[in-house]
Amino acid sequence: MNIDQMYIYGRNPVYESLNAGDNIEKVYLAHNAQGPIIDKIYAAAKRNKIPVTVYDGRKFAFLERDYLPKDQKSQGVMALRCLIEEVLLEDFLENIEMKNNPVVAILDGITDPHNFGAISRSAECAGFAAIIKPLRNSAIVTPTAIKTSAGALENIPVITVGNLAQTIDKLKDAGFWIVGATMEADHNYFDTNIYDRPIAVIIGSEGEGMHSSIRKNCDYLIKIPMMGKTESLNASVSAGIIFFEILRQRETP
């Protein structure tokens, strides 16, 4: 992956890219970046619902060191460009064949790009139709995520949404059953027969799991039983176990 394709830098180039509707994931600003053009960048990012992160001088210097060509100046502004073509939720729902019982993965609080890439790899290998993730508090498509996914992120639709709860409502209206993975569930992931229908599987973060507002909107909750002293599995490991149990039940006569 060519990192020169990953970041846009400079005040005017970033501002013009935001106004042009380019596929920008996030804007980074140095803490001392000020002026009319900075105000315009804030406004354009807000208008396009793109998060803005302000770094102190040391952290922004690391960002420049890692991703800025040596002969270029950032002027205290860099923007992360999405490296894959994302899909709109509305377009996905309009074109999906519900009679084929599609399965999608919903990531709630998965912020680590390694986990994001690994979960995407499992989802693509298990034949999932898409991956849905929130705009905020979520990993973004970086070279690390793409490398960890072994290229799967270039072969499965990724849908970024502004509001996960509203997205779940739209999936329900379209005919999806919402299945949440949580240690508080009453049912083991293998001890159920609900996988023979359109399903959206929610994978929460390792630390907090699913947000309570998301969990209460689930139609069904499942868990992976823990027999050892360790309380939980890595999020990507849990996802792989559940994803392939869904595939196993569907493929087993």
C-alpha positions in Angstrom: 0.0 0.0 0.0 1.4 3.4 -1.0 1.3 5.6 2.0 1.5 8.7 -0.3 -2.1 7.8 -1.3 -3.2 7.6 2.4 -2.8 11.3 3.5 -3.6 14.7 2.1 -1.6 17.5 3.7 -1.6 21.3 3.6 -4.4 23.7 4.5 -5.7 24.5 1.1 -5.5 20.9 -0.3 -7.4 19.5 2.7 -10.0 22.2 2.5 -10.5 21.7 -1.2 -10.7 17.9 -0.7 -13.4 18.3 1.9 -15.4 20.6 -0.3 -15.1 18.3 -3.3 -16.6 15.4 -1.3 -13.5 13.2 -1.5 -13.5 10.0 0.6 -12.0 11.5 3.8 -12.1 9.5 7.0 -10.6 11.9 9.5 -8.9 15.3 9.7 -5.9 15.9 12.0 -4.9 19.4 13.2 -1.8 20.6 15.1 -2.9 22.2 18.4 -1.5 25.6 17.3 -3.1 25.6 13.8 -5.2 28.7 13.6 -6.6 31.2 11.0 -9.6 31.6 8.7 -8.8 28.5 6.6 -8.7 26.4 9.8 -12.1 27.6 10.7 -13.3 26.7 7.2 -11.8 23.2 7.5 -13.7 22.7 10.8 -16.9 23.8 9.2 -16.4 21.7 6.1 -15.6 18.6 8.2 -18.7 19.2 10.4 -20.8 19.6 7.3 -19.6 16.3 5.9 -19.7 14.6 9.4 -16.0 13.9 9.3 -14.3 13.8 12.8 -11.5 16.2 13.5 -8.7 15.3 15.9 -6.3 17.9 17.4 -2.8 16.6 18.3 -0.2 18.3 20.5 3.0 19.3 18.9 4.9 16.0 19.7 2.1 13.7 18.4 1.5 15.7 15.3 5.3 15.6 14.6 5.2 11.8 14.7 2.3 11.9 12.2 4.3 14.1 9.9 7.4 11.9 10.3 5.6 8.7 9.4 3.3 9.9 6.6 4.6 13.2 5.1 7.2 13.2 2.3 10.4 14.8 3.6 10.3 17.7 1.2 6.7 18.7 1.9 5.0 20.9 4.6 1.7 20.0 6.3 1.0 23.5 7.6 -0.4 21.8 10.7 -3.2 20.0 8.7 -3.4 16.4 7.5 -6.4 14.4 6.4 -6.7 10.6 6.2 -8.1 9.3 2.9 -10.1 6.1 2.9 -8.2 3.5 0.9 -11.2 1.6 -0.3 -14.4 2.5 -1.9 -17.1 2.4 0.7 -20.8 1.6 0.1 -23.8 3.6 1.3 -26.2 1.7 3.6 -29.2 2.7 1.4 -27.5 1.4 -1.8 -26.6 -1.8 0.0 -30.2 -2.5 1.3 -31.6 -1.6 -2.1 -29.5 -4.1 -4.0 -29.1 -7.0 -1.5 -31.0 -10.2 -2.2 -32.8 -10.9 1.0 -34.0 -14.3 -0.2 -30.4 -15.5 0.0 -30.4 -14.9 3.8 -27.4 -12.5 3.8 -25.3 -12.0 6.9 -23.6 -8.7 7.8 -21.2 -7.9 10.6 -21.7 -4.8 12.8 -18.7 -3.5 14.7 -19.5 -1.6 17.9 -16.4 0.0 19.4 -13.8 -1.9 17.5 -11.0 0.7 17.4 -7.9 -1.4 16.8 -7.0 -1.7 13.1 -5.5 -5.1 13.6 -8.8 -6.4 15.1 -10.8 -4.6 12.4 -8.7 -6.2 9.7 -8.8 -9.7 11.3 -12.6 -9.5 11.7 -13.0 -8.3 8.1 -10.9 -11.3 6.9 -13.1 -13.8 8.8 -16.3 -12.1 7.6 -15.2 -12.2 4.0 -14.0 -15.8 4.2 -17.3 -16.8 5.8 -19.3 -15.2 2.9 -20.7 -12.2 4.7 -22.4 -9.6 2.6 -20.9 -6.5 4.3 -19.3 -4.9 7.3 -21.0 -2.0 9.0 -19.1 0.3 11.4 -19.9 3.7 13.0 -18.2 6.9 12.0 -17.0 7.6 15.5 -15.2 5.3 18.0 -14.3 2.9 15.3 -11.2 1.7 13.4 -10.6 3.2 10.0 -9.3 1.6 6.9 -5.6 2.0 7.1 -2.7 0.1 5.4 -2.4 -1.9 8.7 -6.1 -2.9 8.6 -5.9 -3.9 4.9 -2.7 -5.9 5.5 -4.2 -7.7 8.5 -7.3 -8.5 6.5 -5.0 -10.2 3.8 -6.8 -8.1 1.2 -10.3 -9.0 2.4 -11.2 -5.4 2.9 -10.9 -4.9 -0.8 -13.4 -7.7 -1.5 -16.2 -7.1 1.0 -18.4 -3.9 1.2 -17.6 -1.6 4.1 -20.4 0.7 5.2 -19.7 3.6 7.6 -22.8 5.0 9.4 -23.4 8.0 11.5 -25.8 6.4 14.0 -25.6 2.7 14.8 -28.9 2.6 16.6 -30.7 4.1 13.6 -28.9 1.7 11.3 -30.1 -1.3 13.3 -33.6 0.0 12.9 -33.2 0.2 9.2 -31.8 -3.3 9.0 -34.7 -4.6 11.0 -37.1 -2.9 8.6 -35.3 -4.6 5.8 -35.8 -8.0 7.4 -32.6 -8.6 9.2 -32.5 -10.3 12.7 -30.1 -8.5 15.0 -27.8 -11.0 16.9 -25.5 -9.5 19.6 -22.5 -11.3 21.0 -22.2 -10.6 24.7 -21.0 -12.5 27.8 -24.3 -11.6 29.5 -26.3 -13.7 27.0 -28.3 -16.8 28.0 -27.7 -18.8 24.8 -24.4 -20.3 23.6 -23.5 -19.3 20.1 -23.8 -23.0 18.9 -26.9 -23.8 20.8 -29.4 -21.9 18.6 -31.2 -22.4 15.3 -31.7 -18.8 14.3 -29.1 -18.6 11.6 -31.3 -19.6 8.7 -32.5 -16.1 8.0 -31.0 -12.6 7.2 -28.7 -11.8 10.2 -26.7 -8.8 11.4 -24.1 -10.0 14.0 -22.8 -7.3 16.4 -19.3 -7.7 17.7 -18.4 -5.3 20.6 -15.1 -4.2 21.9 -13.0 -6.4 24.2 -13.1 -4.0 27.1 -16.7 -2.7 27.2 -18.5 -5.1 24.8 -21.6 -3.8 23.1 -23.0 -0.4 24.2 -26.1 -0.9 26.3 -28.2 1.1 23.9 -27.2 -1.3 21.1 -27.6 -4.4 23.2 -31.2 -3.6 24.0 -32.1 -3.4 20.3 -30.9 -6.9 19.6 -33.4 -9.6 18.8 -31.2 -12.4 20.2 -28.1 -12.5 22.3 -25.4 -15.2 22.1 -22.2 -15.9 24.0 -19.0 -18.1 23.7 -18.7 -20.1 27.0 -15.5 -19.6 28.8 -14.0 -22.7 30.6 -10.7 -21.2 31.7 -9.7 -18.4 34.1 -9.4 -15.8 31.4 -12.6 -13.8 31.2 -12.9 -13.3 27.4 -11.4 -13.8 24.0 -9.8 -11.3 21.7 -12.6 -9.6 19.7 -11.4 -10.9 16.3 -11.1 -14.5 17.7 -14.7 -14.3 19.0 -15.9 -13.0 15.7 -14.2 -15.8 13.8 -15.7 -18.5 16.0 -19.2 -17.1 15.7 -19.0 -16.3 11.9 -17.9 -19.8 11.0 -20.5 -21.4 13.3 -23.1 -19.5 11.3 -21.5 -20.9 8.1 -21.3 -24.4 9.5 -25.0 -24.5 10.5 -26.0 -23.2 7.1 -23.8 -25.7 5.2 -24.6 -28.7 7.3 -27.5 -30.8 5.9 
